Amino acid sequence: MNIDELWEKAIDEHNKKNYHVAHELFEDLWLELDSRTEKDTVQTLAQADALIVHLQTGNNKAAQRLMRQLPELLETFPENYRNIDLIEMKNWINYMILTIPPYGEIKDIPKRDPPNLAHC
């Protein structure tokens, strides 16, 4: 698959709530990119999908590791990328950062799936 096909497939799998598959596709895409900015954007999406997988499977320690990485990545996360609106995703990640502590016990796991990724 070329970069455009990987991107569209990752978006499609994410929107179908196949977060593990989307995560893997975003990682494959990340390997193909050269630009640091693009890599950071795709890595943020990959980690957001990994986060929901960890929460769904009860792997709270892995979720917390992501909580230590996502705030820095979110600093440069754009409002759109490759014709996809990322504002709602950024809001969801911010919500998760505020809800899940990076260390210690997670008492209540948020039951809020990430938003679909829509074309703009």
N, CA, C and O atoms as a Tinker XYZ file with bonds, in Angstrom:
   480  protein
     1  N      0.837000   -1.187000    0.000000    73     2
     2  CA     0.000000    0.000000    0.000000    64     1     3
     3  C      0.879000    1.247000    0.000000    63     2     4     5
     4  O      1.923000    1.284000    0.651000    81     3
     5  N      0.445000    2.262000   -0.735000    73     3     6
     6  CA     1.180000    3.518000   -0.697000    64     5     7
     7  C      0.673000    4.356000    0.489000    63     6     8     9
     8  O     -0.246000    3.954000    1.203000    81     7
     9  N      1.284000    5.508000    0.676000    73     7    10
    10  CA     0.969000    6.357000    1.828000    64     9    11
    11  C     -0.503000    6.760000    1.852000    63    10    12    13
    12  O     -1.144000    6.698000    2.901000    81    11
    13  N     -1.039000    7.168000    0.715000    73    11    14
    14  CA    -2.447000    7.576000    0.666000    64    13    15
    15  C     -3.380000    6.418000    1.002000    63    14    16    17
    16  O     -4.364000    6.601000    1.718000    81    15
    17  N     -3.079000    5.236000    0.493000    73    15    18
    18  CA    -3.910000    4.061000    0.785000    64    17    19
    19  C     -3.834000    3.686000    2.262000    63    18    20    21
    20  O     -4.851000    3.359000    2.873000    81    19
    21  N     -2.635000    3.732000    2.837000    73    19    22
    22  CA    -2.483000    3.452000    4.269000    64    21    23
    23  C     -3.297000    4.431000    5.103000    63    22    24    25
    24  O     -3.986000    4.038000    6.044000    81    23
    25  N     -3.212000    5.707000    4.749000    73    23    26
    26  CA    -3.941000    6.741000    5.468000    64    25    27
    27  C     -5.445000    6.478000    5.422000    63    26    28    29
    28  O     -6.109000    6.467000    6.458000    81    27
    29  N     -5.973000    6.270000    4.230000    73    27    30
    30  CA    -7.415000    6.050000    4.087000    64    29    31
    31  C     -7.864000    4.765000    4.797000    63    30    32    33
    32  O     -8.932000    4.737000    5.408000    81    31
    33  N     -7.071000    3.728000    4.721000    73    31    34
    34  CA    -7.404000    2.462000    5.392000    64    33    35
    35  C     -7.381000    2.649000    6.914000    63    34    36    37
    36  O     -8.263000    2.147000    7.610000    81    35
    37  N     -6.381000    3.365000    7.432000    73    35    38
    38  CA    -6.307000    3.614000    8.873000    64    37    39
    39  C     -7.519000    4.411000    9.351000    63    38    40    41
    40  O     -8.102000    4.099000   10.389000    81    39
    41  N     -7.896000    5.443000    8.588000    73    39    42
    42  CA    -9.075000    6.242000    8.935000    64    41    43
    43  C    -10.327000    5.367000    8.930000    63    42    44    45
    44  O    -11.148000    5.435000    9.844000    81    43
    45  N    -10.461000    4.551000    7.897000    73    43    46
    46  CA   -11.625000    3.671000    7.775000    64    45    47
    47  C    -11.711000    2.695000    8.958000    63    46    48    49
    48  O    -12.782000    2.519000    9.539000    81    47
    49  N    -10.606000    2.073000    9.308000    73    47    50
    50  CA   -10.606000    1.114000   10.429000    64    49    51
    51  C    -10.890000    1.824000   11.750000    63    50    52    53
    52  O    -11.613000    1.296000   12.595000    81    51
    53  N    -10.334000    2.998000   11.930000    73    51    54
    54  CA   -10.621000    3.766000   13.152000    64    53    55
    55  C    -12.128000    4.045000   13.240000    63    54    56    57
    56  O    -12.743000    3.841000   14.287000    81    55
    57  N    -12.706000    4.509000   12.144000    73    55    58
    58  CA   -14.130000    4.847000   12.151000    64    57    59
    59  C    -15.034000    3.630000   12.313000    63    58    60    61
    60  O    -16.179000    3.761000   12.746000    81    59
    61  N    -14.530000    2.457000   11.971000    73    59    62
    62  CA   -15.272000    1.207000   12.198000    64    61    63
    63  C    -15.063000    0.685000   13.614000    63    62    64    65
    64  O    -15.572000   -0.376000   13.976000    81    63
    65  N    -14.303000    1.447000   14.417000    73    63    66
    66  CA   -13.977000    1.090000   15.796000    64    65    67
    67  C    -13.071000   -0.141000   15.895000    63    66    68    69
    68  O    -13.047000   -0.833000   16.912000    81    67
    69  N    -12.334000   -0.394000   14.826000    73    67    70
    70  CA   -11.302000   -1.435000   14.823000    64    69    71
    71  C     -9.985000   -0.768000   15.225000    63    70    72    73
    72  O     -9.067000   -0.622000   14.417000    81    71
    73  N     -9.920000   -0.370000   16.489000    73    71    74
    74  CA    -8.829000    0.474000   16.952000    64    73    75
    75  C     -7.467000   -0.217000   16.903000    63    74    76    77
    76  O     -6.458000    0.430000   16.624000    81    75
    77  N     -7.427000   -1.500000   17.164000    73    75    78
    78  CA    -6.147000   -2.208000   17.095000    64    77    79
    79  C     -5.617000   -2.212000   15.659000    63    78    80    81
    80  O     -4.438000   -1.945000   15.428000    81    79
    81  N     -6.481000   -2.512000   14.708000    73    79    82
    82  CA    -6.078000   -2.520000   13.296000    64    81    83
    83  C     -5.665000   -1.113000   12.864000    63    82    84    85
    84  O     -4.653000   -0.942000   12.186000    81    83
    85  N     -6.447000   -0.109000   13.256000    73    83    86
    86  CA    -6.115000    1.272000   12.906000    64    85    87
    87  C     -4.759000    1.657000   13.489000    63    86    88    89
    88  O     -3.949000    2.295000   12.817000    81    87
    89  N     -4.517000    1.272000   14.731000    73    87    90
    90  CA    -3.225000    1.551000   15.366000    64    89    91
    91  C     -2.076000    0.974000   14.538000    63    90    92    93
    92  O     -1.083000    1.657000   14.288000    81    91
    93  N     -2.214000   -0.269000   14.119000    73    91    94
    94  CA    -1.168000   -0.919000   13.319000    64    93    95
    95  C     -0.967000   -0.203000   11.983000    63    94    96    97
    96  O      0.166000   -0.023000   11.537000    81    95
    97  N     -2.057000    0.200000   11.354000    73    95    98
    98  CA    -1.957000    0.916000   10.077000    64    97    99
    99  C     -1.303000    2.288000   10.249000    63    98   100   101
   100  O     -0.485000    2.700000    9.427000    81    99
   101  N     -1.668000    2.989000   11.317000    73    99   102
   102  CA    -1.020000    4.279000   11.588000    64   101   103
   103  C      0.476000    4.079000   11.826000    63   102   104   105
   104  O      1.289000    4.895000   11.392000    81   103
   105  N      0.838000    3.010000   12.506000    73   103   106
   106  CA     2.268000    2.730000   12.719000    64   105   107
   107  C      2.970000    2.436000   11.394000    63   106   108   109
   108  O      4.085000    2.902000   11.161000    81   107
   109  N      2.314000    1.665000   10.527000    73   107   110
   110  CA     2.897000    1.395000    9.202000    64   109   111
   111  C      3.094000    2.693000    8.428000    63   110   112   113
   112  O      4.124000    2.897000    7.787000    81   111
   113  N      2.106000    3.555000    8.496000    73   111   114
   114  CA     2.190000    4.850000    7.831000    64   113   115
   115  C      3.331000    5.684000    8.416000    63   114   116   117
   116  O      4.088000    6.316000    7.679000    81   115
   117  N      3.447000    5.679000    9.726000    73   115   118
   118  CA     4.498000    6.430000   10.405000    64   117   119
   119  C      5.876000    6.054000    9.858000    63   118   120   121
   120  O      6.734000    6.916000    9.670000    81   119
   121  N      6.077000    4.761000    9.605000    73   119   122
   122  CA     7.361000    4.289000    9.081000    64   121   123
   123  C      7.659000    4.831000    7.688000    63   122   124   125
   124  O      8.822000    4.953000    7.303000    81   123
   125  N      6.623000    5.153000    6.938000    73   123   126
   126  CA     6.788000    5.617000    5.552000    64   125   127
   127  C      7.016000    7.120000    5.435000    63   126   128   129
   128  O      7.455000    7.603000    4.392000    81   127
   129  N      6.722000    7.856000    6.493000    73   127   130
   130  CA     6.799000    9.316000    6.430000    64   129   131
   131  C      8.207000    9.817000    6.731000    63   130   132   133
   132  O      8.959000    9.190000    7.477000    81   131
   133  N      8.549000   10.962000    6.136000    73   131   134
   134  CA     9.857000   11.572000    6.360000    64   133   135
   135  C      9.786000   12.803000    7.261000    63   134   136   137
   136  O     10.695000   13.047000    8.055000    81   135
   137  N      8.722000   13.567000    7.140000    73   135   138
   138  CA     8.580000   14.816000    7.878000    64   137   139
   139  C      8.313000   14.544000    9.361000    63   138   140   141
   140  O      7.438000   13.749000    9.705000    81   139
   141  N      9.072000   15.210000   10.234000    73   139   142
   142  CA     8.898000   15.055000   11.686000    64   141   143
   143  C      7.487000   15.474000   12.098000    63   142   144   145
   144  O      6.859000   14.821000   12.931000    81   143
   145  N      6.995000   16.560000   11.515000    73   143   146
   146  CA     5.649000   17.037000   11.854000    64   145   147
   147  C      4.599000   15.997000   11.493000    63   146   148   149
   148  O      3.702000   15.712000   12.285000    81   147
   149  N      4.713000   15.432000   10.298000    73   147   150
   150  CA     3.757000   14.403000    9.890000    64   149   151
   151  C      3.878000   13.166000   10.766000    63   150   152   153
   152  O      2.873000   12.576000   11.163000    81   151
   153  N      5.102000   12.778000   11.064000    73   151   154
   154  CA     5.328000   11.610000   11.916000    64   153   155
   155  C      4.668000   11.811000   13.292000    63   154   156   157
   156  O      4.028000   10.901000   13.818000    81   155
   157  N      4.832000   13.012000   13.866000    73   155   158
   158  CA     4.232000   13.298000   15.175000    64   157   159
   159  C      2.711000   13.237000   15.118000    63   158   160   161
   160  O      2.075000   12.729000   16.041000    81   159
   161  N      2.129000   13.749000   14.046000    73   159   162
   162  CA     0.674000   13.710000   13.896000    64   161   163
   163  C      0.177000   12.272000   13.828000    63   162   164   165
   164  O     -0.765000   11.903000   14.530000    81   163
   165  N      0.799000   11.474000   12.997000    73   163   166
   166  CA     0.384000   10.071000   12.835000    64   165   167
   167  C      0.670000    9.278000   14.102000    63   166   168   169
   168  O     -0.109000    8.397000   14.469000    81   167
   169  N      1.778000    9.579000   14.777000    73   167   170
   170  CA     2.082000    8.889000   16.034000    64   169   171
   171  C      1.017000    9.199000   17.084000    63   170   172   173
   172  O      0.628000    8.319000   17.852000    81   171
   173  N      0.554000   10.423000   17.121000    73   171   174
   174  CA    -0.502000   10.795000   18.067000    64   173   175
   175  C     -1.763000    9.985000   17.797000    63   174   176   177
   176  O     -2.399000    9.501000   18.732000    81   175
   177  N     -2.129000    9.835000   16.536000    73   175   178
   178  CA    -3.311000    9.036000   16.189000    64   177   179
   179  C     -3.101000    7.569000   16.538000    63   178   180   181
   180  O     -4.008000    6.914000   17.052000    81   179
   181  N     -1.916000    7.056000   16.263000    73   179   182
   182  CA    -1.610000    5.660000   16.598000    64   181   183
   183  C     -1.715000    5.441000   18.105000    63   182   184   185
   184  O     -2.270000    4.438000   18.553000    81   183
   185  N     -1.186000    6.375000   18.881000    73   183   186
   186  CA    -1.221000    6.222000   20.331000    64   185   187
   187  C     -2.631000    6.408000   20.891000    63   186   188   189
   188  O     -2.995000    5.766000   21.876000    81   187
   189  N     -3.415000    7.270000   20.277000    73   187   190
   190  CA    -4.806000    7.433000   20.720000    64   189   191
   191  C     -5.571000    6.124000   20.518000    63   190   192   193
   192  O     -6.341000    5.713000   21.386000    81   191
   193  N     -5.361000    5.473000   19.379000    73   191   194
   194  CA    -6.032000    4.193000   19.149000    64   193   195
   195  C     -5.481000    3.100000   20.067000    63   194   196   197
   196  O     -6.229000    2.239000   20.529000    81   195
   197  N     -4.183000    3.136000   20.330000    73   195   198
   198  CA    -3.609000    2.174000   21.278000    64   197   199
   199  C     -4.195000    2.405000   22.672000    63   198   200   201
   200  O     -4.463000    1.446000   23.396000    81   199
   201  N     -4.394000    3.655000   23.050000    73   199   202
   202  CA    -4.964000    3.973000   24.348000    64   201   203
   203  C     -6.326000    3.319000   24.533000    63   202   204   205
   204  O     -6.580000    2.685000   25.557000    81   203
   205  N     -7.193000    3.471000   23.553000    73   203   206
   206  CA    -8.527000    2.894000   23.707000    64   205   207
   207  C     -8.468000    1.377000   23.763000    63   206   208   209
   208  O     -9.246000    0.757000   24.489000    81   207
   209  N     -7.558000    0.765000   23.006000    73   207   210
   210  CA    -7.386000   -0.695000   23.067000    64   209   211
   211  C     -6.951000   -1.099000   24.472000    63   210   212   213
   212  O     -7.494000   -2.049000   25.036000    81   211
   213  N     -5.979000   -0.390000   25.043000    73   211   214
   214  CA    -5.511000   -0.729000   26.395000    64   213   215
   215  C     -6.629000   -0.570000   27.421000    63   214   216   217
   216  O     -6.768000   -1.396000   28.323000    81   215
   217  N     -7.413000    0.474000   27.286000    73   215   218
   218  CA    -8.521000    0.674000   28.224000    64   217   219
   219  C     -9.578000   -0.410000   28.073000    63   218   220   221
   220  O    -10.123000   -0.888000   29.068000    81   219
   221  N     -9.871000   -0.801000   26.843000    73   219   222
   222  CA   -10.871000   -1.839000   26.606000    64   221   223
   223  C    -10.429000   -3.194000   27.139000    63   222   224   225
   224  O    -11.257000   -3.996000   27.569000    81   223
   225  N     -9.125000   -3.449000   27.111000    73   223   226
   226  CA    -8.609000   -4.747000   27.559000    64   225   227
   227  C     -8.150000   -4.727000   29.014000    63   226   228   229
   228  O     -7.679000   -5.741000   29.529000    81   227
   229  N     -8.283000   -3.586000   29.677000    73   227   230
   230  CA    -7.916000   -3.488000   31.077000    64   229   231
   231  C     -6.424000   -3.354000   31.327000    63   230   232   233
   232  O     -5.969000   -3.558000   32.453000    81   231
   233  N     -5.666000   -3.019000   30.318000    73   231   234
   234  CA    -4.219000   -2.842000   30.462000    64   233   235
   235  C     -3.944000   -1.395000   30.885000    63   234   236   237
   236  O     -3.454000   -0.579000   30.104000    81   235
   237  N     -4.271000   -1.111000   32.133000    73   235   238
   238  CA    -4.201000    0.262000   32.633000    64   237   239
   239  C     -2.785000    0.806000   32.707000    63   238   240   241
   240  O     -2.576000    1.999000   32.486000    81   239
   241  N     -1.817000   -0.030000   33.010000    73   239   242
   242  CA    -0.426000    0.444000   33.084000    64   241   243
   243  C      0.046000    0.933000   31.711000    63   242   244   245
   244  O      0.717000    1.960000   31.614000    81   243
   245  N     -0.305000    0.194000   30.648000    73   243   246
   246  CA     0.053000    0.628000   29.293000    64   245   247
   247  C     -0.667000    1.928000   28.951000    63   246   248   249
   248  O     -0.090000    2.808000   28.313000    81   247
   249  N     -1.923000    2.052000   29.371000    73   247   250
   250  CA    -2.673000    3.294000   29.146000    64   249   251
   251  C     -1.977000    4.465000   29.844000    63   250   252   253
   252  O     -1.886000    5.560000   29.289000    81   251
   253  N     -1.497000    4.231000   31.039000    73   251   254
   254  CA    -0.820000    5.296000   31.772000    64   253   255
   255  C      0.510000    5.681000   31.120000    63   254   256   257
   256  O      0.891000    6.851000   31.151000    81   255
   257  N      1.209000    4.733000   30.540000    73   255   258
   258  CA     2.438000    5.069000   29.811000    64   257   259
   259  C      2.122000    6.043000   28.675000    63   258   260   261
   260  O      2.861000    6.998000   28.437000    81   259
   261  N      1.022000    5.787000   27.984000    73   259   262
   262  CA     0.617000    6.694000   26.906000    64   261   263
   263  C      0.253000    8.068000   27.451000    63   262   264   265
   264  O      0.485000    9.079000   26.788000    81   263
   265  N     -0.312000    8.112000   28.648000    73   263   266
   266  CA    -0.678000    9.390000   29.263000    64   265   267
   267  C      0.558000   10.230000   29.556000    63   266   268   269
   268  O      0.461000   11.452000   29.677000    81   267
   269  N      1.702000    9.597000   29.671000    73   267   270
   270  CA     2.941000   10.347000   29.895000    64   269   271
   271  C      3.532000   10.852000   28.579000    63   270   272   273
   272  O      4.359000   11.764000   28.591000    81   271
   273  N      3.126000   10.277000   27.447000    73   271   274
   274  CA     3.659000   10.664000   26.141000    64   273   275
   275  C      2.723000   11.588000   25.358000    63   274   276   277
   276  O      3.182000   12.498000   24.668000    81   275
   277  N      1.433000   11.357000   25.463000    73   275   278
   278  CA     0.470000   12.097000   24.646000    64   277   279
   279  C      0.457000   13.612000   24.869000    63   278   280   281
   280  O      0.294000   14.352000   23.898000    81   279
   281  N      0.620000   14.108000   26.094000    73   279   282
   282  CA     0.581000   15.576000   26.239000    64   281   283
   283  C      1.629000   16.292000   25.389000    63   282   284   285
   284  O      1.336000   17.333000   24.799000    81   283
   285  N      2.827000   15.757000   25.320000    73   283   286
   286  CA     3.869000   16.396000   24.509000    64   285   287
   287  C      3.529000   16.330000   23.025000    63   286   288   289
   288  O      3.700000   17.313000   22.305000    81   287
   289  N      3.050000   15.183000   22.568000    73   287   290
   290  CA     2.676000   15.048000   21.161000    64   289   291
   291  C      1.519000   15.980000   20.803000    63   290   292   293
   292  O      1.457000   16.502000   19.690000    81   291
   293  N      0.624000   16.180000   21.734000    73   291   294
   294  CA    -0.560000   16.995000   21.467000    64   293   295
   295  C     -0.211000   18.467000   21.255000    63   294   296   297
   296  O     -0.983000   19.204000   20.642000    81   295
   297  N      0.942000   18.898000   21.755000    73   295   298
   298  CA     1.346000   20.297000   21.610000    64   297   299
   299  C      1.436000   20.723000   20.147000    63   298   300   301
   300  O      1.153000   21.876000   19.824000    81   299
   301  N      1.823000   19.815000   19.264000    73   299   302
   302  CA     1.969000   20.159000   17.844000    64   301   303
   303  C      0.916000   19.491000   16.966000    63   302   304   305
   304  O      1.013000   19.532000   15.740000    81   303
   305  N     -0.084000   18.880000   17.584000    73   303   306
   306  CA    -1.134000   18.182000   16.844000    64   305   307
   307  C     -1.991000   19.207000   16.096000    63   306   308   309
   308  O     -2.551000   20.113000   16.715000    81   307
   309  N     -2.098000   19.073000   14.774000    73   307   310
   310  CA    -2.817000   20.087000   13.994000    64   309   311
   311  C     -4.340000   19.935000   14.080000    63   310   312   313
   312  O     -4.855000   18.930000   14.570000    81   311
   313  N     -5.034000   20.948000   13.596000    73   311   314
   314  CA    -6.501000   20.898000   13.550000    64   313   315
   315  C     -6.988000   20.036000   12.394000    63   314   316   317
   316  O     -8.100000   19.508000   12.435000    81   315
   317  N     -6.158000   19.890000   11.359000    73   315   318
   318  CA    -6.497000   18.976000   10.273000    64   317   319
   319  C     -5.206000   18.488000    9.642000    63   318   320   321
   320  O     -4.161000   19.135000    9.711000    81   319
   321  N     -5.319000   17.333000    9.032000    73   319   322
   322  CA    -4.172000   16.704000    8.385000    64   321   323
   323  C     -4.697000   15.798000    7.284000    63   322   324   325
   324  O     -5.602000   14.995000    7.509000    81   323
   325  N     -4.132000   15.928000    6.106000    73   323   326
   326  CA    -4.531000   15.109000    4.957000    64   325   327
   327  C     -6.053000   15.113000    4.756000    63   326   328   329
   328  O     -6.671000   14.079000    4.504000    81   327
   329  N     -6.619000   16.293000    4.874000    73   327   330
   330  CA    -8.048000   16.492000    4.646000    64   329   331
   331  C     -8.941000   15.804000    5.686000    63   330   332   333
   332  O    -10.094000   15.482000    5.400000    81   331
   333  N     -8.406000   15.581000    6.892000    73   331   334
   334  CA    -9.193000   15.023000    7.993000    64   333   335
   335  C     -9.228000   16.041000    9.122000    63   334   336   337
   336  O     -8.190000   16.548000    9.545000    81   335
   337  N    -10.424000   16.336000    9.605000    73   335   338
   338  CA   -10.613000   17.247000   10.728000    64   337   339
   339  C    -10.176000   16.535000   12.007000    63   338   340   341
   340  O    -10.698000   15.469000   12.333000    81   339
   341  N     -9.225000   17.116000   12.728000    73   339   342
   342  CA    -8.684000   16.487000   13.938000    64   341   343
   343  C     -9.072000   17.215000   15.222000    63   342   344   345
   344  O     -8.582000   16.867000   16.297000    81   343
   345  N     -9.934000   18.207000   15.129000    73   343   346
   346  CA   -10.292000   18.989000   16.314000    64   345   347
   347  C    -10.967000   18.121000   17.375000    63   346   348   349
   348  O    -10.594000   18.186000   18.547000    81   347
   349  N    -11.940000   17.322000   16.992000    73   347   350
   350  CA   -12.632000   16.478000   17.972000    64   349   351
   351  C    -11.692000   15.427000   18.566000    63   350   352   353
   352  O    -11.800000   15.093000   19.746000    81   351
   353  N    -10.778000   14.911000   17.758000    73   351   354
   354  CA    -9.800000   13.949000   18.279000    64   353   355
   355  C     -8.900000   14.634000   19.310000    63   354   356   357
   356  O     -8.598000   14.058000   20.355000    81   355
   357  N     -8.481000   15.840000   19.018000    73   355   358
   358  CA    -7.641000   16.584000   19.964000    64   357   359
   359  C     -8.406000   16.813000   21.271000    63   358   360   361
   360  O     -7.843000   16.669000   22.356000    81   359
   361  N     -9.677000   17.167000   21.164000    73   359   362
   362  CA   -10.507000   17.350000   22.359000    64   361   363
   363  C    -10.629000   16.051000   23.151000    63   362   364   365
   364  O    -10.562000   16.064000   24.380000    81   363
   365  N    -10.809000   14.928000   22.451000    73   363   366
   366  CA   -10.919000   13.628000   23.125000    64   365   367
   367  C     -9.612000   13.288000   23.846000    63   366   368   369
   368  O     -9.636000   12.842000   24.993000    81   367
   369  N     -8.495000   13.493000   23.192000    73   367   370
   370  CA    -7.200000   13.198000   23.817000    64   369   371
   371  C     -7.013000   14.087000   25.047000    63   370   372   373
   372  O     -6.559000   13.615000   26.090000    81   371
   373  N     -7.357000   15.362000   24.931000    73   371   374
   374  CA    -7.268000   16.257000   26.097000    64   373   375
   375  C     -8.139000   15.757000   27.242000    63   374   376   377
   376  O     -7.718000   15.781000   28.398000    81   375
   377  N     -9.340000   15.307000   26.932000    73   375   378
   378  CA   -10.236000   14.756000   27.950000    64   377   379
   379  C     -9.590000   13.557000   28.629000    63   378   380   381
   380  O     -9.633000   13.436000   29.853000    81   379
   381  N     -8.995000   12.677000   27.844000    73   379   382
   382  CA    -8.364000   11.483000   28.404000    64   381   383
   383  C     -7.168000   11.863000   29.276000    63   382   384   385
   384  O     -6.947000   11.261000   30.326000    81   383
   385  N     -6.407000   12.849000   28.845000    73   383   386
   386  CA    -5.253000   13.306000   29.633000    64   385   387
   387  C     -5.719000   13.832000   30.994000    63   386   388   389
   388  O     -5.076000   13.580000   32.013000    81   387
   389  N     -6.827000   14.554000   31.006000    73   387   390
   390  CA    -7.354000   15.085000   32.255000    64   389   391
   391  C     -8.009000   14.020000   33.124000    63   390   392   393
   392  O     -8.118000   14.196000   34.338000    81   391
   393  N     -8.443000   12.925000   32.523000    73   391   394
   394  CA    -9.196000   11.899000   33.230000    64   393   395
   395  C     -8.324000   10.759000   33.761000    63   394   396   397
   396  O     -8.585000   10.231000   34.842000    81   395
   397  N     -7.306000   10.385000   33.016000    73   395   398
   398  CA    -6.475000    9.238000   33.384000    64   397   399
   399  C     -5.165000    9.737000   33.979000    63   398   400   401
   400  O     -4.401000   10.426000   33.302000    81   399
   401  N     -4.897000    9.399000   35.234000    73   399   402
   402  CA    -3.643000    9.845000   35.822000    64   401   403
   403  C     -2.454000    9.109000   35.197000    63   402   404   405
   404  O     -2.560000    7.924000   34.882000    81   403
   405  N     -1.322000    9.803000   35.014000    73   403   406
   406  CA    -0.161000    9.150000   34.409000    64   405   407
   407  C      0.507000    8.134000   35.331000    63   406   408   409
   408  O      1.287000    7.299000   34.873000    81   407
   409  N      0.207000    8.201000   36.620000    73   407   410
   410  CA     0.770000    7.266000   37.604000    64   409   411
   411  C     -0.315000    6.907000   38.607000    63   410   412   413
   412  O     -1.333000    7.593000   38.703000    81   411
   413  N     -0.099000    5.844000   39.345000    73   411   414
   414  CA    -1.029000    5.454000   40.397000    64   413   415
   415  C     -2.182000    4.623000   39.868000    63   414   416   417
   416  O     -2.154000    4.120000   38.745000    81   415
   417  N     -3.179000    4.496000   40.694000    73   415   418
   418  CA    -4.325000    3.654000   40.364000    64   417   419
   419  C     -5.359000    4.423000   39.547000    63   418   420   421
   420  O     -5.662000    5.584000   39.823000    81   419
   421  N     -5.885000    3.749000   38.544000    73   419   422
   422  CA    -7.001000    4.309000   37.779000    64   421   423
   423  C     -8.272000    3.787000   38.431000    63   422   424   425
   424  O     -8.541000    2.586000   38.416000    81   423
   425  N     -9.046000    4.695000   39.003000    73   423   426
   426  CA   -10.241000    4.263000   39.723000    64   425   427
   427  C    -11.430000    4.049000   38.797000    63   426   428   429
   428  O    -12.117000    3.032000   38.885000    81   427
   429  N    -11.668000    4.989000   37.926000    73   427   430
   430  CA   -12.782000    4.886000   36.993000    64   429   431
   431  C    -12.239000    5.004000   35.574000    63   430   432   433
   432  O    -11.667000    6.028000   35.199000    81   431
   433  N    -12.423000    3.961000   34.804000    73   431   434
   434  CA   -11.982000    3.992000   33.414000    64   433   435
   435  C    -13.043000    4.708000   32.593000    63   434   436   437
   436  O    -14.206000    4.303000   32.600000    81   435
   437  N    -12.665000    5.754000   31.894000    73   435   438
   438  CA   -13.639000    6.473000   31.072000    64   437   439
   439  C    -14.252000    5.558000   30.006000    63   438   440   441
   440  O    -13.550000    4.758000   29.388000    81   439
   441  N    -15.531000    5.680000   29.804000    73   439   442
   442  CA   -16.238000    4.871000   28.813000    64   441   443
   443  C    -16.554000    5.714000   27.590000    63   442   444   445
   444  O    -17.663000    5.659000   27.057000    81   443
   445  N    -15.611000    6.465000   27.164000    73   443   446
   446  CA   -15.834000    7.398000   26.058000    64   445   447
   447  C    -14.919000    7.028000   24.892000    63   446   448   449
   448  O    -13.704000    7.216000   24.959000    81   447
   449  N    -15.518000    6.500000   23.824000    73   447   450
   450  CA   -14.741000    6.147000   22.642000    64   449   451
   451  C    -14.244000    7.404000   21.938000    63   450   452   453
   452  O    -14.848000    8.470000   22.061000    81   451
   453  N    -13.145000    7.278000   21.202000    73   451   454
   454  CA   -12.678000    8.424000   20.424000    64   453   455
   455  C    -13.674000    8.757000   19.323000    63   454   456   457
   456  O    -14.446000    7.894000   18.904000    81   455
   457  N    -13.664000    9.989000   18.854000    73   455   458
   458  CA   -14.586000   10.377000   17.788000    64   457   459
   459  C    -14.165000    9.786000   16.440000    63   458   460   461
   460  O    -13.009000    9.417000   16.232000    81   459
   461  N    -15.124000    9.712000   15.550000    73   459   462
   462  CA   -14.788000    9.350000   14.173000    64   461   463
   463  C    -13.933000   10.460000   13.567000    63   462   464   465
   464  O    -13.984000   11.617000   13.986000    81   463
   465  N    -13.154000   10.073000   12.577000    73   463   466
   466  CA   -12.301000   11.019000   11.869000    64   465   467
   467  C    -12.987000   11.350000   10.542000    63   466   468   469
   468  O    -13.116000   10.490000    9.671000    81   467
   469  N    -13.422000   12.596000   10.397000    73   467   470
   470  CA   -14.206000   13.006000    9.242000    64   469   471
   471  C    -13.388000   13.878000    8.295000    63   470   472   473
   472  O    -12.508000   14.628000    8.717000    81   471
   473  N    -13.694000   13.763000    7.028000    73   471   474
   474  CA   -13.056000   14.614000    6.033000    64   473   475
   475  C    -13.540000   16.055000    6.203000    63   474   476   477
   476  O    -14.693000   16.301000    6.557000    81   475
   477  N    -12.644000   16.989000    5.945000    73   475   478
   478  CA   -13.031000   18.401000    6.040000    64   477   479
   479  C    -12.952000   19.054000    4.678000    63   478   480
   480  O    -13.240000   20.244000    4.546000    81   479
